[in-house]
Amino acid sequence: MKFSEAQSLVVSEVSATLDAVSDDEVAALSRSIAEADRVFFVGVGRVLLALESVAKRLGHLGVDTVVVGQVTEPAITPADLLVVGSGSGESAIPLAIAAKAKSIGARVAHIGANPSSSMAAHADVFVRIPVQTKFSSGSEVSSVQPMTSLFEQCLLLLGDSVALALIDSQGIDLASLWQHHANLE
């Protein structure tokens, strides 16, 4: 397959998937982010890589973000939000961390594909990215890409879209974002 064919398939799948994401669910996530003192992120594998990018971008907006497991991770409190990325909603580490966050009183937002997953017991907010995961029901957007690439791609773009919506709703001047950019590079 040529690059042009492959990229066309990838872009087509991403577009179809993001078109199927609920505006109301994303609005609830955006509100939860805006209302939280700190926003913690947890995921595993490539999902974690996408979430780290989302955390970094929201940090540029002045949101106090933390990736779970960082050596400088502070305590989570009831004033905070934990964003869990897990397509299946069954990943053991994110499930355990979500349960712990809820026991402390923090709010939990789950971005995933399966609204009936074990994570549903912990989530205050759910954003469905309707793609196939390792536990597909058959009603999701299908993909020719390996494994859960489509979920990870859409997770990153959903995060960038949330950031853009927050910039707009909070009237943030784009030029001012540079004050939060790393400067030791």
C-alpha positions in Angstrom: 0.0 0.0 0.0 1.3 3.5 -0.9 1.6 6.2 1.8 -1.1 8.2 0.1 -3.5 5.3 0.3 -2.6 4.5 3.9 -2.9 8.1 5.1 -6.2 8.5 3.3 -7.6 5.5 5.2 -6.3 6.7 8.5 -7.7 10.2 8.1 -11.0 8.8 6.9 -11.3 6.5 9.9 -10.4 9.3 12.3 -12.9 11.7 10.8 -15.7 9.1 10.9 -14.9 8.3 14.5 -14.7 11.9 15.8 -17.9 12.8 13.9 -19.6 10.1 16.1 -18.4 11.5 19.4 -21.1 13.2 21.5 -20.8 17.0 21.8 -22.7 16.7 25.2 -20.2 14.2 26.6 -17.2 16.3 25.5 -18.9 19.5 27.0 -19.2 17.6 30.3 -15.5 16.7 30.2 -14.6 20.3 29.4 -16.6 21.6 32.3 -15.0 19.0 34.6 -11.6 20.1 33.5 -12.4 23.8 33.9 -13.8 23.2 37.4 -11.0 21.1 38.8 -8.1 22.4 40.9 -5.8 19.8 39.3 -6.4 17.4 36.4 -4.6 14.0 36.7 -4.2 11.6 33.8 -3.8 7.8 33.8 -3.5 5.3 31.0 -1.2 2.6 29.8 0.9 2.1 26.6 0.1 4.3 23.6 -3.0 5.6 25.4 -0.7 7.0 28.1 1.4 8.6 25.4 -1.7 10.3 23.9 -2.8 11.5 27.4 0.7 12.9 28.1 0.2 15.1 25.0 -3.2 16.2 26.2 -1.9 17.0 29.7 1.0 19.0 28.2 -1.4 21.0 25.9 -3.8 21.7 28.8 -0.8 22.8 30.8 -0.1 25.4 28.2 -3.6 26.7 28.9 -2.7 27.2 32.5 -4.5 24.0 33.7 -2.6 22.3 36.6 -2.0 18.9 35.1 -0.4 15.8 36.5 0.4 12.5 34.8 -0.1 9.7 37.4 3.2 8.0 38.2 5.4 11.1 37.8 8.0 11.4 40.5 6.6 14.8 41.4 3.0 13.6 41.5 1.1 15.4 44.4 -1.8 13.9 46.4 -5.2 13.9 44.6 -8.0 15.6 46.5 -11.8 15.9 46.2 -11.2 19.2 44.3 -9.4 17.3 41.5 -10.3 15.4 38.4 -8.8 12.1 37.2 -9.0 11.6 33.5 -8.7 7.9 32.6 -8.0 6.8 29.1 -8.9 3.2 28.4 -10.6 2.0 25.3 -11.9 -1.2 26.8 -12.5 0.3 30.2 -11.0 -3.0 31.6 -7.3 -2.1 31.9 -6.2 -3.2 35.4 -4.0 -0.3 36.4 -6.4 2.5 35.3 -9.2 0.6 37.0 -7.3 0.4 40.3 -6.3 4.1 40.2 -9.8 5.2 39.3 -11.2 3.3 42.3 -8.6 4.8 44.6 -9.3 8.4 43.3 -13.1 7.8 43.9 -12.4 6.6 47.4 -10.6 9.9 48.1 -13.5 11.9 46.7 -12.0 13.0 43.4 -14.2 13.1 40.3 -13.3 10.6 37.5 -13.7 11.1 33.7 -13.4 8.1 31.5 -12.6 8.4 27.8 -13.2 5.0 26.3 -15.1 2.9 23.8 -17.2 0.8 26.1 -19.9 2.5 28.2 -20.7 -0.8 29.9 -17.1 -1.5 31.1 -16.0 -2.0 34.7 -14.7 1.6 34.6 -18.4 2.8 34.5 -18.7 2.1 38.2 -16.1 4.8 38.9 -16.8 7.4 36.2 -18.6 10.6 36.8 -18.2 11.6 33.2 -17.8 9.4 30.2 -16.8 10.3 26.7 -17.2 7.5 24.2 -14.8 7.2 21.2 -16.8 4.5 19.4 -14.0 2.3 18.0 -13.1 -1.3 18.2 -11.1 -2.4 21.2 -9.9 -5.8 22.4 -13.5 -6.2 23.7 -15.5 -5.0 20.7 -19.3 -5.3 20.6 -19.5 -4.9 16.8 -21.3 -1.5 16.9 -18.1 0.5 16.7 -16.3 2.2 13.8 -14.2 -0.5 12.2 -10.5 0.0 11.4 -8.0 -1.4 9.1 -5.2 -0.2 11.4 -3.4 -2.5 13.8 -4.8 -3.0 17.3 -6.2 0.1 18.9 -4.4 2.8 16.8 -7.7 4.5 15.9 -8.6 4.9 19.6 -5.2 6.4 20.4 -5.3 8.8 17.4 -8.8 10.0 18.3 -7.9 10.4 22.0 -5.1 12.8 21.1 -7.3 14.8 18.7 -10.2 14.8 21.1 -7.8 16.4 23.7 -6.6 19.0 21.2 -10.2 19.8 20.4 -11.1 20.2 24.1 -8.1 22.5 24.5 -9.3 24.6 21.5 -12.8 24.8 22.9 -11.5 25.9 26.3 -9.4 28.6 24.6 -12.5 29.9 23.0 -14.8 29.6 26.0 -12.3 31.2 28.3 -11.3 33.9 25.9 -7.6 32.9 26.1 -5.2 34.9 23.9 -3.2 32.4 21.9 0.0 34.4 22.1 -0.3 34.3 25.9 0.1 30.5 25.9 3.8 30.8 25.3 4.2 31.8 28.9 3.5 28.2 29.9 5.7 26.6 27.3 8.9 24.9 28.4 11.8 27.4 28.2 14.8 25.3 29.3 15.1 23.8 25.9 
